[in-house]
Amino acid sequence: MPQTPPIHESILRPGAAKVHRRKQRLIEFTHSSTRATMLMVGAALLAFLIENTPALPYFNEFWHSVHLSFAIGSFSADISLEHFINDFLMSLFFLMVGLEIKHEIRAGELTEPRKAVLPIVAAAGGAIMPALVYLAVNAGGQYAGGWGVPMANDIAFCLGLLALLGRRVPSGLRAYLSTMTIADDMIAIGVIALFYTQDLSVPWLLAALVPLAVLVAFNRCHIYDLTPYLVVGFALWVCVLFSGVHATLAGVLLALTIPARSEIELDRVSRWFSNHALSIEDRYDPGEPDVAQKEYLREVYSIRRVSSASIPPTIRLEKALHTFVYFFVLPLFAFSNAGVVLGGMSVGQIVTSPVAIGVFFGLLVGKPLGIFLATWITVKTGVSTLPRGVKWGHVVGVSALGGVGFTMAIFVTNLSFADPQIAAIAKTSILAASIVAGAIGFMILRHEALDAARDEPAGE
């Protein structure tokens, strides 16, 4: 997500310039994938520490005993704080995912079939292989339904680790990884909708079609204001919540209906601004205080309205959600869900559990192997080519990063296992595999970057 360009300090008042610099530093901090990743890891580790201390009973009681209620007319609902985080706040994360998917389809790698096929096939291979590894260990067992856990990849963590290498990795690799993780998220969303839906309510599912149809109508009627979409989107979330389909999918559906085009013809904007820049200068009265500059401020409001309308609604919404989702929602989700209680379980019980083995090797071996093989076959058969500047060493490193399944894998774990002890074992394996996969992938990519840096002077 690109940052908003800072206001040039030459036009700011002396006191305002200092405040603006502080604000700009905060914006730079909250738009760092690396810092967002570190915050999520810190939240997960803190939860792990708390859940293995005497504070555990109070910790669990807090998440389950605190309830939130809401009512719409005669209809009312009451959900625990844990469910509010997992069902509502995580819907905002899935809304962000949906916006990223839409941007990739409209203006990213997914717009060109030949370019899109490579990361899409890689994502498919990276989803199928870990599921097969898990089933190879758990087929026919009590917990075979957990095959979806090692399928999921974590876009925030992967991009955060890649960001640590800065410009030392080719831009084509970032595009490949970004598109692959987006495709991976699309697969995960489909898996959740098709295989992790229980007690389906047909009346509520049919009811969900009404707000969805309204959202599509908004799009077709060229409504660019975000408020109607968010209001109807909340109604869609309520219907999906009670339909039995996981409520977070409402976020994806909402994102896909929001316009990704500007309200204004962008090729006409610069001429309009040029004309109004002259007009605004004529309307300024140096002898009047700011609040009395009515004609001048009217022109400013007009420019502000055109500026806002020039930005597609999907971009405006993504910008509004970015900091809240990556620096509050995801760390809060990690804090409330990533903790695992090791009390009563020996190390032997954990490492020999079929669930632990399936999840750990599914992520650490199955995921990277599936991504690499799918990429290799696609390139060698001539269906697609590697992005410019990307070598097979880069593909190996990115494939290893695919084993980082933190957020999505924990999310699917909550849907897969009702037994808290089995869920704890799965989460332990997710954390262990993600740390090892992330370290291996980072080291491989760092080695490739250093090799490229050594070769650069020789090629000049």
Buried (B, 14 or more C-beta within 10 A) or exposed (E): BEEEEEEEBEEBEEEEBEEBEEEBEEEEEBBBBBBBBEBBBEBBBBBBEBBBEEEBEEBBEBBEEEEEEEEEEEEEEEBBBBBBBBBBBBBBBBBBBBBBBBBBBEEBBBEEEEBBBBBBBBBBBBBBBBBBBBBEBBEEEEBBBBBBBBBBBBBBBBBBBBBBBEEEBBEBBBBBBBBBBBBBBBBBBEBBBEEBBEEEBEEBBEBBEEBBEBBEEBBEEEBBEBEEBEEBBBBBBBBBBBBBBBBBBBBBBBBBBBBBEBBBEEEEBEEBBEEBEEBBEEBEEEEEEEEEBEBBBEBBEBBEEBEEBBBBBBBBBBBEBBBBBBBBBBBBBBBBBBBBBBEEBEEEEBBEBBBBBBBBBBBBBBBBBBBBBBBBEBBEEEEBEBBEEBBEBBBBBBBBBBBBBBBBBBBBBBBBBEEEBBBBBBBBBBBBBBBBBBEBBBEBBBEBBEEBEEEEEEEE
